[in-house]
Amino acid sequence: MNKKIVLVMGLLMALLLTGCANTGQEQDPNQARVVYQLKSGDKKLAQKKITVEKGSKVVTGLKKAWSVKLQNGMVTQIDGHAQDPDRDRYWTYEINGKEAKKGVNQQKVYDQDKIVFTLKDISQ
């Protein structure tokens, strides 16, 4: 009988400890999870989920995800995909489905933001 009690107690302790274990799903309150997506026209090129410090700028997560080139605060190339001024193709971006009103160096990101960079023909 004592062996059964010890076994049951051991199983209960194991279940209790498993329930209290950190599963790695908890988010640091000083972090923001942001989804970045790259598109060329309507074609999706890539997507990454990036974690950055709260209050970070758009460019921080973008650089964390891909190689990026900037000129005068404007994105000119992402992950080898360069804009082409001769063809009026430039990088633009949206946050949560709305056209960005600030540059990548000024716009802050917030938890659960979705940022879409699109290489598109702006002459249309």
C-alpha positions as CSV (number, residue, x, y, z in Angstrom):
1,M,0.0,0.0,0.0
2,N,2.8,2.4,0.8
3,K,4.3,1.9,-2.6
4,K,1.0,2.9,-4.3
5,I,0.8,6.0,-2.2
6,V,4.4,7.0,-3.0
7,L,3.7,6.3,-6.7
8,V,0.5,8.3,-6.8
9,M,2.2,11.2,-4.9
10,G,5.1,11.1,-7.3
11,L,2.7,11.3,-10.3
12,L,0.8,14.2,-8.7
13,M,4.1,16.1,-8.1
14,A,5.2,15.5,-11.7
15,L,1.8,16.8,-13.0
16,L,2.0,19.8,-10.6
17,L,5.5,20.7,-11.7
18,T,4.7,20.2,-15.4
19,G,1.7,22.6,-15.0
20,C,4.0,25.3,-13.4
21,A,6.8,24.9,-16.0
22,N,7.7,27.8,-18.2
23,T,6.7,26.7,-21.7
24,G,8.6,29.5,-23.4
25,Q,5.3,31.0,-24.7
26,E,5.3,33.9,-22.3
27,Q,6.3,37.2,-23.8
28,D,8.7,39.6,-22.3
29,P,6.7,42.8,-21.6
30,N,9.6,44.9,-23.0
31,Q,9.4,43.1,-26.4
32,A,7.1,43.5,-29.4
33,R,6.4,40.7,-31.9
34,V,6.1,42.1,-35.4
35,V,5.4,40.4,-38.7
36,Y,7.4,41.7,-41.7
37,Q,6.4,40.8,-45.2
38,L,8.2,41.5,-48.5
39,K,6.3,41.8,-51.8
40,S,7.1,42.6,-55.4
41,G,3.9,44.0,-56.9
42,D,1.3,41.4,-55.9
43,K,3.8,38.6,-55.5
44,K,4.8,37.6,-51.9
45,L,8.6,37.3,-51.6
46,A,9.1,36.5,-48.0
47,Q,7.7,36.8,-44.5
48,K,9.3,36.7,-41.0
49,K,8.1,37.1,-37.5
50,I,10.6,39.3,-35.6
51,T,10.9,40.2,-31.9
52,V,12.2,43.7,-31.2
53,E,12.4,46.0,-28.1
54,K,9.2,48.0,-27.5
55,G,9.5,51.4,-29.0
56,S,11.8,50.2,-31.8
57,K,11.6,51.8,-35.2
58,V,10.4,49.9,-38.3
59,V,14.0,49.8,-39.7
60,T,15.2,47.9,-36.6
61,G,13.1,44.8,-37.3
62,L,13.6,45.1,-41.1
63,K,17.4,45.0,-40.6
64,K,17.1,42.1,-38.1
65,A,15.2,40.1,-40.7
66,W,17.1,40.9,-44.0
67,S,20.1,42.7,-45.4
68,V,18.9,46.3,-46.1
69,K,20.4,49.3,-47.9
70,L,19.2,52.8,-47.1
71,Q,19.9,56.1,-48.8
72,N,18.9,59.4,-47.1
73,G,16.6,57.4,-44.8
74,M,14.8,55.7,-47.7
75,V,14.9,51.9,-48.2
76,T,16.6,51.2,-51.5
77,Q,17.2,47.5,-51.3
78,I,15.9,44.6,-49.2
79,D,17.3,41.1,-49.3
80,G,18.9,41.8,-52.7
81,H,15.7,43.3,-54.2
82,A,16.7,46.8,-55.3
83,Q,14.4,49.6,-56.4
84,D,14.8,50.8,-60.0
85,P,14.3,54.6,-60.4
86,D,14.6,54.3,-64.2
87,R,11.4,52.1,-64.1
88,D,9.7,54.1,-61.3
89,R,9.9,51.0,-59.0
90,Y,10.4,52.0,-55.3
91,W,10.0,50.4,-51.9
92,T,6.9,51.5,-50.0
93,Y,5.4,50.1,-46.8
94,E,2.2,49.7,-44.9
95,I,1.5,49.1,-41.3
96,N,-1.6,47.0,-40.4
97,G,-3.0,47.7,-43.9
98,K,-2.5,51.4,-43.9
99,E,0.0,53.4,-45.9
100,A,2.9,54.6,-43.6
101,K,3.0,58.3,-42.9
102,K,6.5,58.3,-41.5
103,G,9.9,57.0,-42.7
104,V,11.3,53.7,-41.5
105,N,13.7,55.6,-39.1
106,Q,10.8,57.5,-37.4
107,Q,7.9,55.0,-37.3
108,K,7.6,53.0,-34.1
109,V,6.4,49.4,-34.0
110,Y,4.0,47.9,-31.6
111,D,3.2,44.4,-30.5
112,Q,1.3,42.4,-33.2
113,D,1.9,45.0,-36.0
114,K,2.1,43.6,-39.5
115,I,4.4,45.6,-41.8
116,V,4.3,44.9,-45.5
117,F,7.1,46.3,-47.8
118,T,6.2,46.3,-51.5
119,L,8.5,47.0,-54.4
120,K,6.0,48.7,-56.7
121,D,5.7,50.9,-59.8
122,I,4.7,54.3,-58.4
123,S,3.9,55.8,-61.8
124,Q,0.5,54.1,-62.0
